[in-house]
Amino acid sequence: MIRKLLITELVISLWVVNPARADYYSDSHTGWWWYERDTPLEEKKVPKETEKADPENEGKTYPSLSLYTEERLFDMDPGEFQKIMDGFRAKAIRWPTEGNVTEYYRVSEIARKKALAFTNTSEYVWQKHPELSTVADYPTNTPGMQAKYGMEKEERERVLEENRDDFALVMFVRPGCEFCDEELKIIKWFTETTGWVVKEVDISRQPELARRFGVTITPSLILIQKGNKEYMPVSAGVATANEIEDKAYRTVRLLKKEISPDEYSLYEFQRGGSYDVNRR
């Protein structure tokens, strides 16, 4: 009771001594309480969560969405955006709080939308300008893929048949090499279907040939041409029949100067199309 009286007397004395305080209480129905005061309250400064310094790397800080608007991120240069996104990911992984992980996925959503916008526009451009698309030379539907595979196989078989008298394969083996035994079975199929000659060389008996062609792995296949000192490795280790057929076909074309190294994967029926690197 005595305490309440002392507090009451203190309030009255302040009210009497300081008229400004009396005025404050007299208009308490207005002012700060009702947001009518011209001078706003000083905003409480909250430290930015993203400005956490890395104690192990002085000066390193992580980004925060409080520093970027969605519009700014969406219009940002891709290189700059990638750096910022890496920062959000690094912060979320280092401190996987709900806030940090949420920020990372909000930025990821912007990246996804940007990628989708580019993809959608690409589809539109390819439809409007089909010459910029690869669909004519590399179809993605089943009928087109089957037709493409048939054209590739026909061309490989034709080139190998036309050149079987001028080219040959040399297969390097060694005793006790089980990989060589498996490759010999595949080579047998290759010779029977293409009519090509494949010469077998045992590197333990003819080490000078292995040194000449730089062979250190068995089995190894080398393609040679009659009257030409140039040669070309075809495979090292076990290669499938399709791999041997495909690489032999391309190597023949290379040695005959029909294609250059930058045209290595080009089929003749693709020349002049979107897969021809020299088309201008």
C-alpha positions in Angstrom: 0.0 0.0 0.0 2.8 2.3 0.9 4.6 1.4 -2.4 1.5 2.3 -4.4 1.2 5.7 -2.7 4.9 6.5 -3.4 4.5 5.7 -7.1 1.4 7.8 -7.3 3.1 10.8 -5.6 6.0 10.4 -8.1 3.8 10.5 -11.1 1.9 13.5 -9.8 5.2 15.4 -9.1 6.4 14.7 -12.6 3.2 15.8 -14.1 3.3 19.1 -12.2 7.0 19.8 -12.6 7.2 18.8 -16.3 4.2 20.2 -18.3 5.4 18.4 -21.4 4.8 15.1 -19.8 1.4 16.3 -18.6 0.6 17.2 -22.3 1.8 13.7 -23.4 -0.7 12.0 -21.1 -3.5 14.5 -21.9 -3.5 13.7 -25.6 -2.8 9.9 -25.3 -5.8 9.3 -27.6 -3.7 10.7 -30.4 0.0 10.7 -31.3 2.2 7.6 -31.4 -0.5 5.4 -30.0 -2.7 6.1 -33.0 0.0 6.7 -35.6 -0.9 10.4 -36.0 2.5 11.7 -34.9 4.5 13.3 -37.8 7.8 12.0 -36.6 7.8 8.2 -36.8 9.3 6.0 -34.2 12.9 5.0 -34.9 12.9 1.7 -36.6 14.6 -1.1 -34.8 17.7 -2.1 -36.8 17.8 -5.8 -37.2 21.2 -7.2 -38.3 21.0 -8.9 -41.7 21.2 -12.6 -41.4 23.1 -12.9 -44.6 26.0 -10.7 -43.6 27.4 -13.5 -41.4 31.1 -13.5 -41.8 32.9 -16.8 -42.3 35.3 -17.0 -39.3 37.7 -19.2 -41.3 37.7 -16.9 -44.3 37.7 -13.3 -43.2 35.6 -11.0 -45.4 33.5 -13.8 -46.8 29.8 -13.1 -46.6 26.7 -14.9 -47.9 23.8 -13.3 -49.9 20.3 -12.6 -48.5 17.0 -12.2 -50.3 16.6 -8.9 -48.3 19.2 -7.5 -50.6 17.6 -8.5 -53.9 14.2 -8.2 -55.4 12.7 -11.0 -57.6 12.8 -8.7 -60.6 16.5 -7.9 -60.1 17.4 -11.6 -59.8 15.2 -12.5 -62.8 17.0 -9.9 -65.0 20.5 -10.5 -63.7 23.4 -11.5 -65.9 23.6 -15.4 -65.9 27.2 -15.4 -64.6 26.4 -13.0 -61.8 23.2 -14.9 -60.9 25.2 -18.2 -60.8 27.6 -16.7 -58.3 24.8 -15.5 -56.1 22.9 -18.8 -56.3 26.1 -20.6 -55.3 26.3 -18.3 -52.3 22.7 -19.2 -51.3 23.4 -22.9 -51.7 26.6 -22.7 -49.7 24.8 -20.8 -46.9 22.0 -23.3 -46.8 24.3 -26.3 -46.7 26.5 -24.7 -44.0 23.7 -23.5 -41.9 20.6 -25.5 -42.9 18.0 -23.5 -41.1 14.5 -23.2 -42.4 15.1 -19.6 -43.5 18.4 -20.4 -45.3 17.0 -23.4 -47.1 13.8 -21.5 -48.0 15.8 -18.7 -49.5 17.9 -21.1 -51.6 14.8 -22.7 -53.0 13.2 -19.4 -53.8 16.3 -18.5 -55.8 16.2 -21.9 -57.4 12.6 -21.3 -58.5 13.7 -18.1 -60.3 16.5 -20.2 -62.0 13.9 -22.8 -63.0 11.6 -20.2 -64.5 14.4 -18.6 -66.4 15.4 -22.0 -67.9 11.7 -22.7 -68.7 11.4 -19.3 -70.4 14.5 -20.0 -72.6 13.2 -23.5 -73.4 9.7 -22.3 -74.4 11.2 -19.6 -76.6 13.6 -22.1 -78.2 10.6 -24.3 -79.1 8.9 -21.3 -80.7 12.1 -20.3 -82.6 12.7 -23.8 -83.9 9.1 -24.0 -85.1 9.3 -20.6 -86.8 12.9 -21.2 -88.2 13.2 -25.0 -88.7 16.6 -24.5 -90.4 18.0 -23.7 -86.9 16.7 -27.0 -85.5 18.4 -30.4 -85.5 15.2 -32.3 -85.8 15.6 -33.0 -89.5 19.0 -34.7 -89.0 18.4 -36.1 -85.5 14.8 -37.1 -85.0 13.6 -37.9 -81.5 10.5 -40.0 -82.4 10.6 -43.7 -82.9 10.0 -43.8 -86.7 12.6 -41.1 -87.3 15.2 -42.8 -85.1 14.7 -46.1 -86.9 15.1 -44.4 -90.2 18.2 -42.7 -89.1 19.7 -45.9 -87.7 19.0 -47.7 -91.0 20.8 -44.9 -93.0 23.8 -45.0 -90.7 24.1 -48.8 -90.9 23.7 -48.8 -94.6 26.5 -46.2 -95.0 28.9 -48.0 -92.7 28.4 -51.3 -94.4 28.8 -49.8 -97.9 32.0 -47.9 -97.0 33.6 -51.0 -95.3 32.7 -53.2 -98.3 34.1 -50.7 -100.9 37.4 -50.4 -99.0 38.0 -54.0 -97.7 40.7 -54.6 -100.3 42.7 -51.5 -99.4 42.5 -51.6 -95.6 43.0 -54.2 -92.9 42.9 -54.5 -89.2 45.8 -55.7 -87.0 44.9 -57.2 -83.7 47.6 -57.3 -80.9 47.2 -60.1 -78.4 49.4 -61.9 -75.8 49.3 -65.3 -74.2 47.0 -65.7 -71.2 45.0 -62.6 -72.1 41.3 -63.6 -71.5 40.2 -60.3 -72.8 41.9 -61.2 -76.1 40.0 -64.5 -76.2 36.7 -62.6 -76.0 37.8 -60.1 -78.6 38.8 -62.8 -81.0 35.2 -64.1 -81.0 33.9 -60.7 -81.9 36.6 -60.3 -84.6 35.5 -63.5 -86.1 31.9 -62.2 -86.5 33.4 -58.9 -88.0 35.4 -60.7 -90.6 32.5 -62.9 -91.6 30.1 -60.1 -92.1 32.4 -57.5 -93.7 35.0 -59.7 -95.5 37.8 -57.7 -94.0 41.2 -59.2 -93.2 42.3 -59.1 -89.6 45.9 -60.0 -88.9 46.7 -61.4 -85.4 50.0 -60.4 -83.8 51.3 -61.9 -80.6 53.3 -59.2 -78.9 55.4 -61.7 -76.9 56.7 -63.1 -80.2 56.8 -59.9 -82.2 57.6 -57.1 -79.7 59.1 -55.0 -82.4 55.7 -54.6 -84.0 54.1 -53.6 -80.7 56.8 -50.9 -80.3 56.4 -49.7 -83.8 52.7 -49.1 -83.3 53.0 -48.0 -79.7 50.9 -50.9 -78.4 51.0 -51.5 -74.6 47.4 -52.8 -74.1 46.0 -56.1 -75.3 43.7 -56.6 -77.1 44.4 -53.6 -79.4 43.2 -53.0 -82.9 45.1 -50.9 -85.5 43.8 -50.0 -88.9 46.3 -49.8 -91.8 46.1 -48.9 -95.4 47.9 -50.4 -98.4 50.7 -48.1 -99.6 50.2 -45.7 -96.7 52.6 -45.4 -93.8 49.9 -43.7 -91.7 47.8 -45.9 -89.4 45.2 -45.3 -86.8 44.3 -47.1 -83.5 40.7 -48.4 -83.5 40.3 -49.7 -80.0 42.2 -50.7 -76.8 40.6 -53.3 -74.7 37.5 -55.3 -75.5 35.4 -53.5 -78.1 32.0 -54.6 -79.3 31.2 -55.5 -82.9 29.3 -52.2 -83.4 32.2 -50.2 -82.0 34.6 -51.9 -84.3 32.4 -51.4 -87.3 31.7 -47.7 -86.5 35.4 -46.8 -85.7 36.7 -48.7 -88.7 34.2 -46.9 -91.0 35.2 -43.5 -89.6 38.9 -44.2 -89.7 38.8 -45.3 -93.3 37.1 -41.9 -94.2 39.8 -40.1 -92.2 42.7 -41.8 -93.9 41.1 -41.2 -97.3 40.7 -37.5 -96.4 37.0 -37.7 -96.9 36.4 -36.1 -93.5 38.5 -34.1 -91.2 38.9 -34.7 -87.4 36.3 -32.0 -86.7 33.9 -34.0 -88.9 34.6 -37.3 -87.2 31.0 -38.1 -86.3 29.5 -36.8 -89.6 27.8 -39.3 -91.9 27.8 -38.4 -95.6 24.0 -38.2 -95.7 24.2 -35.5 -93.0 26.5 -33.3 -95.1 25.1 -29.8 -95.6 22.7 -30.3 -92.6 22.7 -29.1 -89.0 25.4 -31.6 -88.0 27.8 -30.4 -90.7 30.3 -28.2 -88.8 31.5 -26.7 -92.0 28.2 -25.6 -93.3 27.9 -21.9 -93.6 
